[in-house]
Amino acid sequence: MNTSQSTPTGDALGDIAWERRRQTELRNAGRYEKTCADDMPNLRRLAVLTEEVGEFAQEVLTFEGFREARGTGGTYDSLYKEALHVAAVATAILEGIVADAQRETRERQVKA
C-alpha cells in the first residue's frame, strides 16, 4: 500500500498508476503478449478482468474465513493487492477502449 499521499483516494489512484506501469513493464519484458490497454478483442479483455475478479473473490472468501485457497493470504494487504489488480486491469480496459475509438475514428476519416 502506498501511504505517501494524503488521502485514501489519492493513495489508491497512485497505486493503480503504479500497477499499470508494472503491467506495461512486464509486457515489454515479454511476460505478457499484451495488456488490456493494447489492441485486443473486448471478449479477451473481459476474460482477463474476470480472472482478476475471481482472484479477488478467492481472497475475500479466505479473509472472511469461508475457505482457504492456495496462494491467498487472508489479510488486508492481500485484499488490497487483488483489488488493485482488478482496478488496474479495468483502467487498462478503459485505456484500450479509448485507443480503439480513436483508431476507428482515424480509419473512418481516411476512408472519407
Biopython code that builds the backbone (N, CA, C, O; Angstrom):
import numpy as np
from Bio.PDB.StructureBuilder import StructureBuilder

atoms = [
    (1, "MET", "N", (0.833, -1.182, 0.000)),
    (1, "MET", "CA", (0.000, 0.000, 0.000)),
    (1, "MET", "C", (0.878, 1.246, 0.000)),
    (1, "MET", "O", (1.857, 1.333, 0.741)),
    (2, "ASN", "N", (0.522, 2.178, -0.819)),
    (2, "ASN", "CA", (1.238, 3.451, -0.894)),
    (2, "ASN", "C", (0.638, 4.394, 0.138)),
    (2, "ASN", "O", (-0.556, 4.690, 0.078)),
    (3, "THR", "N", (1.426, 4.863, 1.067)),
    (3, "THR", "CA", (0.906, 5.766, 2.104)),
    (3, "THR", "C", (1.524, 7.151, 2.017)),
    (3, "THR", "O", (1.454, 7.920, 2.976)),
    (4, "SER", "N", (2.133, 7.481, 0.876)),
    (4, "SER", "CA", (2.821, 8.759, 0.756)),
    (4, "SER", "C", (1.884, 9.911, 0.384)),
    (4, "SER", "O", (2.275, 11.073, 0.504)),
    (5, "GLN", "N", (0.672, 9.624, -0.059)),
    (5, "GLN", "CA", (-0.258, 10.683, -0.419)),
    (5, "GLN", "C", (-1.217, 10.930, 0.739)),
    (5, "GLN", "O", (-1.293, 10.135, 1.675)),
    (6, "SER", "N", (-1.943, 12.034, 0.666)),
    (6, "SER", "CA", (-2.686, 12.488, 1.838)),
    (6, "SER", "C", (-4.098, 11.931, 1.959)),
    (6, "SER", "O", (-4.723, 12.113, 3.004)),
    (7, "THR", "N", (-4.623, 11.269, 0.949)),
    (7, "THR", "CA", (-5.989, 10.767, 1.042)),
    (7, "THR", "C", (-6.046, 9.313, 0.603)),
    (7, "THR", "O", (-5.213, 8.876, -0.191)),
    (8, "PRO", "N", (-7.022, 8.552, 1.110)),
    (8, "PRO", "CA", (-7.170, 7.172, 0.647)),
    (8, "PRO", "C", (-7.387, 7.086, -0.871)),
    (8, "PRO", "O", (-6.872, 6.181, -1.526)),
    (9, "THR", "N", (-8.148, 8.029, -1.419)),
    (9, "THR", "CA", (-8.370, 8.028, -2.867)),
    (9, "THR", "C", (-7.071, 8.314, -3.606)),
    (9, "THR", "O", (-6.760, 7.654, -4.597)),
    (10, "GLY", "N", (-6.317, 9.290, -3.130)),
    (10, "GLY", "CA", (-5.029, 9.597, -3.751)),
    (10, "GLY", "C", (-4.083, 8.417, -3.683)),
    (10, "GLY", "O", (-3.376, 8.123, -4.646)),
    (11, "ASP", "N", (-4.070, 7.731, -2.529)),
    (11, "ASP", "CA", (-3.227, 6.541, -2.387)),
    (11, "ASP", "C", (-3.638, 5.477, -3.394)),
    (11, "ASP", "O", (-2.795, 4.909, -4.090)),
    (12, "ALA", "N", (-4.927, 5.214, -3.467)),
    (12, "ALA", "CA", (-5.419, 4.162, -4.367)),
    (12, "ALA", "C", (-5.124, 4.500, -5.824)),
    (12, "ALA", "O", (-4.669, 3.638, -6.576)),
    (13, "LEU", "N", (-5.374, 5.736, -6.230)),
    (13, "LEU", "CA", (-5.112, 6.122, -7.620)),
    (13, "LEU", "C", (-3.623, 6.062, -7.944)),
    (13, "LEU", "O", (-3.235, 5.669, -9.044)),
    (14, "GLY", "N", (-2.797, 6.452, -6.985)),
    (14, "GLY", "CA", (-1.353, 6.345, -7.183)),
    (14, "GLY", "C", (-0.923, 4.890, -7.335)),
    (14, "GLY", "O", (-0.074, 4.572, -8.168)),
    (15, "ASP", "N", (-1.509, 4.011, -6.532)),
    (15, "ASP", "CA", (-1.181, 2.594, -6.620)),
    (15, "ASP", "C", (-1.664, 1.986, -7.936)),
    (15, "ASP", "O", (-0.990, 1.132, -8.511)),
    (16, "ILE", "N", (-2.831, 2.425, -8.413)),
    (16, "ILE", "CA", (-3.332, 1.940, -9.706)),
    (16, "ILE", "C", (-2.374, 2.363, -10.814)),
    (16, "ILE", "O", (-2.043, 1.560, -11.687)),
    (17, "ALA", "N", (-1.935, 3.596, -10.785)),
    (17, "ALA", "CA", (-0.988, 4.073, -11.804)),
    (17, "ALA", "C", (0.310, 3.272, -11.731)),
    (17, "ALA", "O", (0.878, 2.917, -12.764)),
    (18, "TRP", "N", (0.781, 2.986, -10.519)),
    (18, "TRP", "CA", (1.997, 2.191, -10.357)),
    (18, "TRP", "C", (1.806, 0.790, -10.943)),
    (18, "TRP", "O", (2.679, 0.282, -11.646)),
    (19, "GLU", "N", (0.661, 0.170, -10.650)),
    (19, "GLU", "CA", (0.378, -1.178, -11.157)),
    (19, "GLU", "C", (0.256, -1.186, -12.674)),
    (19, "GLU", "O", (0.688, -2.140, -13.321)),
    (20, "ARG", "N", (-0.323, -0.142, -13.248)),
    (20, "ARG", "CA", (-0.411, -0.058, -14.718)),
    (20, "ARG", "C", (0.992, 0.004, -15.319)),
    (20, "ARG", "O", (1.268, -0.661, -16.317)),
    (21, "ARG", "N", (1.876, 0.796, -14.718)),
    (21, "ARG", "CA", (3.260, 0.853, -15.208)),
    (21, "ARG", "C", (3.924, -0.517, -15.100)),
    (21, "ARG", "O", (4.649, -0.932, -16.005)),
    (22, "ARG", "N", (3.680, -1.213, -14.003)),
    (22, "ARG", "CA", (4.251, -2.539, -13.799)),
    (22, "ARG", "C", (3.744, -3.514, -14.868)),
    (22, "ARG", "O", (4.518, -4.307, -15.404)),
    (23, "GLN", "N", (2.448, -3.452, -15.174)),
    (23, "GLN", "CA", (1.885, -4.318, -16.218)),
    (23, "GLN", "C", (2.561, -4.054, -17.556)),
    (23, "GLN", "O", (2.904, -4.988, -18.281)),
    (24, "THR", "N", (2.748, -2.794, -17.878)),
    (24, "THR", "CA", (3.388, -2.431, -19.146)),
    (24, "THR", "C", (4.836, -2.906, -19.173)),
    (24, "THR", "O", (5.317, -3.401, -20.193)),
    (25, "GLU", "N", (5.529, -2.752, -18.039)),
    (25, "GLU", "CA", (6.916, -3.233, -17.964)),
    (25, "GLU", "C", (6.989, -4.743, -18.148)),
    (25, "GLU", "O", (7.892, -5.243, -18.820)),
    (26, "LEU", "N", (6.049, -5.472, -17.559)),
    (26, "LEU", "CA", (6.018, -6.930, -17.719)),
    (26, "LEU", "C", (5.748, -7.317, -19.171)),
    (26, "LEU", "O", (6.337, -8.268, -19.685)),
    (27, "ARG", "N", (4.863, -6.584, -19.823)),
    (27, "ARG", "CA", (4.606, -6.833, -21.246)),
    (27, "ARG", "C", (5.868, -6.574, -22.058)),
    (27, "ARG", "O", (6.242, -7.378, -22.912)),
    (28, "ASN", "N", (6.517, -5.456, -21.790)),
    (28, "ASN", "CA", (7.733, -5.097, -22.524)),
    (28, "ASN", "C", (8.853, -6.105, -22.294)),
    (28, "ASN", "O", (9.703, -6.298, -23.163)),
    (29, "ALA", "N", (8.859, -6.747, -21.131)),
    (29, "ALA", "CA", (9.871, -7.753, -20.817)),
    (29, "ALA", "C", (9.511, -9.129, -21.380)),
    (29, "ALA", "O", (10.275, -10.084, -21.236)),
    (30, "GLY", "N", (8.339, -9.222, -22.024)),
    (30, "GLY", "CA", (7.934, -10.479, -22.630)),
    (30, "GLY", "C", (7.116, -11.396, -21.745)),
    (30, "GLY", "O", (6.801, -12.517, -22.143)),
    (31, "ARG", "N", (6.766, -10.942, -20.556)),
    (31, "ARG", "CA", (5.965, -11.781, -19.646)),
    (31, "ARG", "C", (4.535, -11.939, -20.160)),
    (31, "ARG", "O", (3.935, -13.005, -20.024)),
    (32, "TYR", "N", (3.994, -10.876, -20.750)),
    (32, "TYR", "CA", (2.672, -10.897, -21.345)),
    (32, "TYR", "C", (2.797, -10.467, -22.791)),
    (32, "TYR", "O", (3.654, -9.654, -23.138)),
    (33, "GLU", "N", (1.939, -11.016, -23.628)),
    (33, "GLU", "CA", (1.922, -10.584, -25.025)),
    (33, "GLU", "C", (1.341, -9.175, -25.129)),
    (33, "GLU", "O", (1.845, -8.333, -25.872)),
    (34, "LYS", "N", (0.273, -8.937, -24.372)),
    (34, "LYS", "CA", (-0.422, -7.646, -24.405)),
    (34, "LYS", "C", (-0.990, -7.342, -23.029)),
    (34, "LYS", "O", (-1.145, -8.226, -22.186)),
    (35, "THR", "N", (-1.300, -6.052, -22.823)),
    (35, "THR", "CA", (-2.134, -5.674, -21.685)),
    (35, "THR", "C", (-3.499, -5.315, -22.249)),
    (35, "THR", "O", (-3.666, -5.213, -23.464)),
    (36, "CYS", "N", (-4.460, -5.126, -21.379)),
    (36, "CYS", "CA", (-5.809, -4.782, -21.838)),
    (36, "CYS", "C", (-5.879, -3.390, -22.457)),
    (36, "CYS", "O", (-6.900, -3.032, -23.044)),
    (37, "ALA", "N", (-4.823, -2.607, -22.340)),
    (37, "ALA", "CA", (-4.768, -1.296, -22.999)),
    (37, "ALA", "C", (-4.396, -1.441, -24.462)),
    (37, "ALA", "O", (-4.621, -0.527, -25.256)),
    (38, "ASP", "N", (-3.831, -2.581, -24.824)),
    (38, "ASP", "CA", (-3.398, -2.803, -26.205)),
    (38, "ASP", "C", (-4.582, -3.220, -27.073)),
    (38, "ASP", "O", (-5.686, -3.459, -26.584)),
    (39, "ASP", "N", (-4.320, -3.297, -28.366)),
    (39, "ASP", "CA", (-5.343, -3.702, -29.331)),
    (39, "ASP", "C", (-5.662, -5.183, -29.125)),
    (39, "ASP", "O", (-4.854, -6.054, -29.450)),
    (40, "MET", "N", (-6.845, -5.455, -28.583)),
    (40, "MET", "CA", (-7.290, -6.839, -28.392)),
    (40, "MET", "C", (-8.807, -6.854, -28.363)),
    (40, "MET", "O", (-9.435, -5.834, -28.079)),
    (41, "PRO", "N", (-9.400, -8.004, -28.655)),
    (41, "PRO", "CA", (-10.863, -8.088, -28.621)),
    (41, "PRO", "C", (-11.407, -7.819, -27.209)),
    (41, "PRO", "O", (-10.777, -8.160, -26.208)),
    (42, "ASN", "N", (-12.564, -7.215, -27.158)),
    (42, "ASN", "CA", (-13.170, -6.920, -25.859)),
    (42, "ASN", "C", (-13.485, -8.188, -25.069)),
    (42, "ASN", "O", (-13.454, -8.167, -23.839)),
    (43, "LEU", "N", (-13.787, -9.289, -25.754)),
    (43, "LEU", "CA", (-14.036, -10.537, -25.037)),
    (43, "LEU", "C", (-12.780, -11.021, -24.317)),
    (43, "LEU", "O", (-12.877, -11.604, -23.238)),
    (44, "ARG", "N", (-11.609, -10.789, -24.895)),
    (44, "ARG", "CA", (-10.353, -11.150, -24.213)),
    (44, "ARG", "C", (-10.141, -10.242, -23.016)),
    (44, "ARG", "O", (-9.703, -10.696, -21.958)),
    (45, "ARG", "N", (-10.448, -8.964, -23.176)),
    (45, "ARG", "CA", (-10.346, -8.041, -22.037)),
    (45, "ARG", "C", (-11.261, -8.506, -20.907)),
    (45, "ARG", "O", (-10.875, -8.498, -19.738)),
    (46, "LEU", "N", (-12.474, -8.910, -21.269)),
    (46, "LEU", "CA", (-13.423, -9.393, -20.267)),
    (46, "LEU", "C", (-12.877, -10.630, -19.552)),
    (46, "LEU", "O", (-13.025, -10.762, -18.337)),
    (47, "ALA", "N", (-12.254, -11.524, -20.297)),
    (47, "ALA", "CA", (-11.687, -12.736, -19.697)),
    (47, "ALA", "C", (-10.597, -12.385, -18.691)),
    (47, "ALA", "O", (-10.533, -12.976, -17.613)),
    (48, "VAL", "N", (-9.744, -11.431, -19.036)),
    (48, "VAL", "CA", (-8.664, -11.020, -18.121)),
    (48, "VAL", "C", (-9.256, -10.399, -16.861)),
    (48, "VAL", "O", (-8.840, -10.724, -15.749)),
    (49, "LEU", "N", (-10.227, -9.505, -17.034)),
    (49, "LEU", "CA", (-10.855, -8.856, -15.883)),
    (49, "LEU", "C", (-11.567, -9.888, -15.000)),
    (49, "LEU", "O", (-11.491, -9.822, -13.774)),
    (50, "THR", "N", (-12.248, -10.824, -15.625)),
    (50, "THR", "CA", (-12.967, -11.848, -14.870)),
    (50, "THR", "C", (-12.001, -12.705, -14.061)),
    (50, "THR", "O", (-12.292, -13.065, -12.921)),
    (51, "GLU", "N", (-10.861, -13.028, -14.645)),
    (51, "GLU", "CA", (-9.848, -13.780, -13.901)),
    (51, "GLU", "C", (-9.401, -13.003, -12.668)),
    (51, "GLU", "O", (-9.276, -13.571, -11.583)),
    (52, "GLU", "N", (-9.162, -11.716, -12.834)),
    (52, "GLU", "CA", (-8.735, -10.895, -11.698)),
    (52, "GLU", "C", (-9.829, -10.789, -10.638)),
    (52, "GLU", "O", (-9.543, -10.839, -9.441)),
    (53, "VAL", "N", (-11.071, -10.644, -11.071)),
    (53, "VAL", "CA", (-12.182, -10.593, -10.114)),
    (53, "VAL", "C", (-12.273, -11.918, -9.363)),
    (53, "VAL", "O", (-12.548, -11.933, -8.163)),
    (54, "GLY", "N", (-12.045, -13.026, -10.059)),
    (54, "GLY", "CA", (-12.056, -14.327, -9.409)),
    (54, "GLY", "C", (-10.980, -14.449, -8.346)),
    (54, "GLY", "O", (-11.215, -15.019, -7.281)),
    (55, "GLU", "N", (-9.804, -13.917, -8.631)),
    (55, "GLU", "CA", (-8.722, -13.947, -7.640)),
    (55, "GLU", "C", (-9.075, -13.086, -6.432)),
    (55, "GLU", "O", (-8.770, -13.448, -5.296)),
    (56, "PHE", "N", (-9.719, -11.944, -6.677)),
    (56, "PHE", "CA", (-10.170, -11.108, -5.570)),
    (56, "PHE", "C", (-11.230, -11.861, -4.754)),
    (56, "PHE", "O", (-11.218, -11.815, -3.523)),
    (57, "ALA", "N", (-12.137, -12.547, -5.437)),
    (57, "ALA", "CA", (-13.189, -13.300, -4.744)),
    (57, "ALA", "C", (-12.583, -14.389, -3.855)),
    (57, "ALA", "O", (-13.034, -14.585, -2.727)),
    (58, "GLN", "N", (-11.575, -15.091, -4.349)),
    (58, "GLN", "CA", (-10.909, -16.104, -3.531)),
    (58, "GLN", "C", (-10.308, -15.476, -2.282)),
    (58, "GLN", "O", (-10.386, -16.031, -1.187)),
    (59, "GLU", "N", (-9.709, -14.311, -2.470)),
    (59, "GLU", "CA", (-9.093, -13.624, -1.330)),
    (59, "GLU", "C", (-10.152, -13.206, -0.315)),
    (59, "GLU", "O", (-9.936, -13.335, 0.890)),
    (60, "VAL", "N", (-11.289, -12.709, -0.786)),
    (60, "VAL", "CA", (-12.375, -12.321, 0.122)),
    (60, "VAL", "C", (-12.854, -13.537, 0.908)),
    (60, "VAL", "O", (-13.049, -13.454, 2.120)),
    (61, "LEU", "N", (-13.046, -14.667, 0.226)),
    (61, "LEU", "CA", (-13.523, -15.865, 0.910)),
    (61, "LEU", "C", (-12.533, -16.332, 1.974)),
    (61, "LEU", "O", (-12.938, -16.756, 3.057)),
    (62, "THR", "N", (-11.253, -16.257, 1.672)),
    (62, "THR", "CA", (-10.237, -16.611, 2.667)),
    (62, "THR", "C", (-10.264, -15.620, 3.821)),
    (62, "THR", "O", (-10.241, -16.016, 4.987)),
    (63, "PHE", "N", (-10.313, -14.332, 3.495)),
    (63, "PHE", "CA", (-10.323, -13.281, 4.519)),
    (63, "PHE", "C", (-11.498, -13.459, 5.473)),
    (63, "PHE", "O", (-11.356, -13.293, 6.684)),
    (64, "GLU", "N", (-12.660, -13.796, 4.919)),
    (64, "GLU", "CA", (-13.877, -13.925, 5.730)),
    (64, "GLU", "C", (-13.987, -15.287, 6.417)),
    (64, "GLU", "O", (-14.941, -15.540, 7.153)),
    (65, "GLY", "N", (-13.014, -16.159, 6.177)),
    (65, "GLY", "CA", (-12.989, -17.433, 6.874)),
    (65, "GLY", "C", (-13.838, -18.526, 6.252)),
    (65, "GLY", "O", (-14.060, -19.562, 6.879)),
    (66, "PHE", "N", (-14.318, -18.320, 5.035)),
    (66, "PHE", "CA", (-15.150, -19.327, 4.396)),
    (66, "PHE", "C", (-14.344, -20.454, 3.778)),
    (66, "PHE", "O", (-14.818, -21.586, 3.685)),
    (67, "ARG", "N", (-13.139, -20.148, 3.360)),
    (67, "ARG", "CA", (-12.300, -21.179, 2.758)),
    (67, "ARG", "C", (-10.880, -20.659, 2.695)),
    (67, "ARG", "O", (-10.636, -19.459, 2.817)),
    (68, "GLU", "N", (-9.961, -21.561, 2.507)),
    (68, "GLU", "CA", (-8.577, -21.187, 2.264)),
    (68, "GLU", "C", (-8.204, -21.673, 0.882)),
    (68, "GLU", "O", (-8.404, -22.842, 0.549)),
    (69, "ALA", "N", (-7.675, -20.800, 0.096)),
    (69, "ALA", "CA", (-7.227, -21.151, -1.249)),
    (69, "ALA", "C", (-5.719, -20.994, -1.310)),
    (69, "ALA", "O", (-5.144, -20.102, -0.686)),
    (70, "ARG", "N", (-5.097, -21.865, -2.062)),
    (70, "ARG", "CA", (-3.646, -21.787, -2.228)),
    (70, "ARG", "C", (-3.277, -20.412, -2.786)),
    (70, "ARG", "O", (-3.885, -19.932, -3.742)),
    (71, "GLY", "N", (-2.282, -19.799, -2.179)),
    (71, "GLY", "CA", (-1.807, -18.509, -2.663)),
    (71, "GLY", "C", (-2.562, -17.315, -2.114)),
    (71, "GLY", "O", (-2.272, -16.181, -2.495)),
    (72, "THR", "N", (-3.523, -17.537, -1.228)),
    (72, "THR", "CA", (-4.229, -16.407, -0.630)),
    (72, "THR", "C", (-3.673, -16.153, 0.756)),
    (72, "THR", "O", (-3.176, -17.061, 1.423)),
    (73, "GLY", "N", (-3.764, -14.904, 1.177)),
    (73, "GLY", "CA", (-3.189, -14.549, 2.463)),
    (73, "GLY", "C", (-4.203, -14.300, 3.554)),
    (73, "GLY", "O", (-3.900, -14.453, 4.738)),
    (74, "GLY", "N", (-5.412, -13.914, 3.162)),
    (74, "GLY", "CA", (-6.427, -13.626, 4.157)),
    (74, "GLY", "C", (-6.130, -12.387, 4.981)),
    (74, "GLY", "O", (-6.565, -12.280, 6.127)),
    (75, "THR", "N", (-5.389, -11.448, 4.401)),
    (75, "THR", "CA", (-5.033, -10.223, 5.120)),
    (75, "THR", "C", (-5.566, -9.006, 4.363)),
    (75, "THR", "O", (-5.962, -9.104, 3.201)),
    (76, "TYR", "N", (-5.566, -7.866, 5.039)),
    (76, "TYR", "CA", (-5.955, -6.623, 4.362)),
    (76, "TYR", "C", (-5.012, -6.328, 3.197)),
    (76, "TYR", "O", (-5.453, -5.873, 2.142)),
    (77, "ASP", "N", (-3.729, -6.582, 3.383)),
    (77, "ASP", "CA", (-2.778, -6.351, 2.286)),
    (77, "ASP", "C", (-3.098, -7.235, 1.088)),
    (77, "ASP", "O", (-3.024, -6.779, -0.053)),
    (78, "SER", "N", (-3.452, -8.493, 1.332)),
    (78, "SER", "CA", (-3.802, -9.404, 0.237)),
    (78, "SER", "C", (-5.080, -8.947, -0.476)),
    (78, "SER", "O", (-5.159, -8.974, -1.704)),
    (79, "LEU", "N", (-6.069, -8.531, 0.304)),
    (79, "LEU", "CA", (-7.304, -7.998, -0.288)),
    (79, "LEU", "C", (-6.991, -6.785, -1.160)),
    (79, "LEU", "O", (-7.464, -6.673, -2.291)),
    (80, "TYR", "N", (-6.191, -5.887, -0.613)),
    (80, "TYR", "CA", (-5.839, -4.661, -1.329)),
    (80, "TYR", "C", (-5.126, -4.987, -2.634)),
    (80, "TYR", "O", (-5.428, -4.414, -3.681)),
    (81, "LYS", "N", (-4.171, -5.919, -2.557)),
    (81, "LYS", "CA", (-3.402, -6.290, -3.747)),
    (81, "LYS", "C", (-4.313, -6.821, -4.845)),
    (81, "LYS", "O", (-4.177, -6.434, -6.006)),
    (82, "GLU", "N", (-5.237, -7.703, -4.487)),
    (82, "GLU", "CA", (-6.128, -8.269, -5.511)),
    (82, "GLU", "C", (-7.118, -7.225, -6.033)),
    (82, "GLU", "O", (-7.423, -7.202, -7.225)),
    (83, "ALA", "N", (-7.617, -6.370, -5.151)),
    (83, "ALA", "CA", (-8.499, -5.288, -5.608)),
    (83, "ALA", "C", (-7.737, -4.331, -6.514)),
    (83, "ALA", "O", (-8.288, -3.815, -7.486)),
    (84, "LEU", "N", (-6.472, -4.096, -6.194)),
    (84, "LEU", "CA", (-5.619, -3.247, -7.027)),
    (84, "LEU", "C", (-5.468, -3.843, -8.423)),
    (84, "LEU", "O", (-5.528, -3.116, -9.415)),
    (85, "HIS", "N", (-5.275, -5.146, -8.509)),
    (85, "HIS", "CA", (-5.163, -5.786, -9.824)),
    (85, "HIS", "C", (-6.450, -5.613, -10.626)),
    (85, "HIS", "O", (-6.404, -5.345, -11.826)),
    (86, "VAL", "N", (-7.599, -5.765, -9.965)),
    (86, "VAL", "CA", (-8.888, -5.556, -10.650)),
    (86, "VAL", "C", (-8.973, -4.123, -11.166)),
    (86, "VAL", "O", (-9.333, -3.896, -12.321)),
    (87, "ALA", "N", (-8.643, -3.163, -10.316)),
    (87, "ALA", "CA", (-8.732, -1.750, -10.702)),
    (87, "ALA", "C", (-7.758, -1.411, -11.829)),
    (87, "ALA", "O", (-8.102, -0.655, -12.737)),
    (88, "ALA", "N", (-6.547, -1.965, -11.776)),
    (88, "ALA", "CA", (-5.554, -1.677, -12.818)),
    (88, "ALA", "C", (-5.962, -2.289, -14.154)),
    (88, "ALA", "O", (-5.785, -1.667, -15.201)),
    (89, "VAL", "N", (-6.505, -3.503, -14.125)),
    (89, "VAL", "CA", (-6.977, -4.111, -15.371)),
    (89, "VAL", "C", (-8.164, -3.323, -15.913)),
    (89, "VAL", "O", (-8.247, -3.091, -17.119)),
    (90, "ALA", "N", (-9.082, -2.908, -15.047)),
    (90, "ALA", "CA", (-10.217, -2.097, -15.502)),
    (90, "ALA", "C", (-9.718, -0.784, -16.101)),
    (90, "ALA", "O", (-10.259, -0.320, -17.105)),
    (91, "THR", "N", (-8.707, -0.189, -15.508)),
    (91, "THR", "CA", (-8.120, 1.042, -16.048)),
    (91, "THR", "C", (-7.508, 0.787, -17.414)),
    (91, "THR", "O", (-7.671, 1.592, -18.331)),
    (92, "ALA", "N", (-6.804, -0.327, -17.552)),
    (92, "ALA", "CA", (-6.216, -0.682, -18.851)),
    (92, "ALA", "C", (-7.304, -0.884, -19.897)),
    (92, "ALA", "O", (-7.132, -0.502, -21.055)),
    (93, "ILE", "N", (-8.413, -1.479, -19.499)),
    (93, "ILE", "CA", (-9.534, -1.653, -20.430)),
    (93, "ILE", "C", (-10.055, -0.293, -20.885)),
    (93, "ILE", "O", (-10.326, -0.095, -22.069)),
    (94, "LEU", "N", (-10.195, 0.636, -19.953)),
    (94, "LEU", "CA", (-10.633, 1.986, -20.323)),
    (94, "LEU", "C", (-9.662, 2.608, -21.322)),
    (94, "LEU", "O", (-10.078, 3.209, -22.313)),
    (95, "GLU", "N", (-8.361, 2.461, -21.052)),
    (95, "GLU", "CA", (-7.347, 2.985, -21.968)),
    (95, "GLU", "C", (-7.491, 2.341, -23.343)),
    (95, "GLU", "O", (-7.401, 3.020, -24.366)),
    (96, "GLY", "N", (-7.714, 1.036, -23.360)),
    (96, "GLY", "CA", (-7.865, 0.319, -24.623)),
    (96, "GLY", "C", (-9.093, 0.737, -25.399)),
    (96, "GLY", "O", (-9.041, 0.861, -26.622)),
    (97, "ILE", "N", (-10.198, 0.958, -24.705)),
    (97, "ILE", "CA", (-11.426, 1.392, -25.369)),
    (97, "ILE", "C", (-11.224, 2.764, -26.000)),
    (97, "ILE", "O", (-11.650, 2.999, -27.131)),
    (98, "VAL", "N", (-10.580, 3.662, -25.278)),
    (98, "VAL", "CA", (-10.296, 4.996, -25.830)),
    (98, "VAL", "C", (-9.420, 4.868, -27.072)),
    (98, "VAL", "O", (-9.684, 5.509, -28.089)),
    (99, "ALA", "N", (-8.379, 4.044, -26.991)),
    (99, "ALA", "CA", (-7.482, 3.851, -28.146)),
    (99, "ALA", "C", (-8.234, 3.228, -29.318)),
    (99, "ALA", "O", (-8.020, 3.614, -30.467)),
    (100, "ASP", "N", (-9.115, 2.265, -29.035)),
    (100, "ASP", "CA", (-9.907, 1.638, -30.098)),
    (100, "ASP", "C", (-10.790, 2.670, -30.796)),
    (100, "ASP", "O", (-10.868, 2.700, -32.024)),
    (101, "ALA", "N", (-11.453, 3.512, -30.008)),
    (101, "ALA", "CA", (-12.342, 4.519, -30.571)),
    (101, "ALA", "C", (-11.556, 5.528, -31.408)),
    (101, "ALA", "O", (-11.997, 5.927, -32.486)),
    (102, "GLN", "N", (-10.405, 5.931, -30.910)),
    (102, "GLN", "CA", (-9.569, 6.876, -31.673)),
    (102, "GLN", "C", (-9.089, 6.245, -32.974)),
    (102, "GLN", "O", (-9.081, 6.902, -34.015)),
    (103, "ARG", "N", (-8.692, 4.982, -32.925)),
    (103, "ARG", "CA", (-8.231, 4.280, -34.122)),
    (103, "ARG", "C", (-9.372, 4.167, -35.147)),
    (103, "ARG", "O", (-9.170, 4.388, -36.341)),
    (104, "GLU", "N", (-10.559, 3.823, -34.666)),
    (104, "GLU", "CA", (-11.711, 3.705, -35.561)),
    (104, "GLU", "C", (-12.055, 5.050, -36.192)),
    (104, "GLU", "O", (-12.386, 5.110, -37.376)),
    (105, "THR", "N", (-11.983, 6.117, -35.424)),
    (105, "THR", "CA", (-12.253, 7.450, -35.953)),
    (105, "THR", "C", (-11.253, 7.815, -37.043)),
    (105, "THR", "O", (-11.639, 8.345, -38.085)),
    (106, "ARG", "N", (-9.967, 7.536, -36.811)),
    (106, "ARG", "CA", (-8.934, 7.801, -37.804)),
    (106, "ARG", "C", (-9.183, 6.995, -39.083)),
    (106, "ARG", "O", (-9.041, 7.518, -40.188)),
    (107, "GLU", "N", (-9.546, 5.744, -38.929)),
    (107, "GLU", "CA", (-9.793, 4.876, -40.077)),
    (107, "GLU", "C", (-10.982, 5.393, -40.901)),
    (107, "GLU", "O", (-10.946, 5.365, -42.131)),
    (108, "ARG", "N", (-12.019, 5.856, -40.229)),
    (108, "ARG", "CA", (-13.181, 6.427, -40.944)),
    (108, "ARG", "C", (-12.785, 7.688, -41.691)),
    (108, "ARG", "O", (-13.230, 7.914, -42.816)),
    (109, "GLN", "N", (-11.946, 8.513, -41.065)),
    (109, "GLN", "CA", (-11.525, 9.746, -41.697)),
    (109, "GLN", "C", (-10.697, 9.468, -42.950)),
    (109, "GLN", "O", (-10.811, 10.183, -43.946)),
    (110, "VAL", "N", (-9.878, 8.444, -42.898)),
    (110, "VAL", "CA", (-9.048, 8.078, -44.045)),
    (110, "VAL", "C", (-9.946, 7.597, -45.192)),
    (110, "VAL", "O", (-9.684, 7.905, -46.355)),
    (111, "LYS", "N", (-10.986, 6.855, -44.873)),
    (111, "LYS", "CA", (-11.902, 6.323, -45.896)),
    (111, "LYS", "C", (-12.774, 7.417, -46.502)),
    (111, "LYS", "O", (-13.234, 7.281, -47.635)),
    (112, "ALA", "N", (-13.002, 8.485, -45.769)),
    (112, "ALA", "CA", (-13.919, 9.552, -46.230)),
    (112, "ALA", "C", (-13.324, 10.410, -47.319)),
    (112, "ALA", "O", (-13.976, 11.338, -47.798)),
]
sb = StructureBuilder()
sb.init_structure("model")
sb.init_model(0)
sb.init_chain("A")
sb.init_seg("    ")
for serial, (resi, resn, name, xyz) in enumerate(atoms, 1):
    if name == "N":
        sb.init_residue(resn, " ", resi, " ")
    sb.init_atom(name, np.array(xyz, "f"), 0.0, 1.0, " ", f" {name:<3s}", serial, name[0])
structure = sb.get_structure()
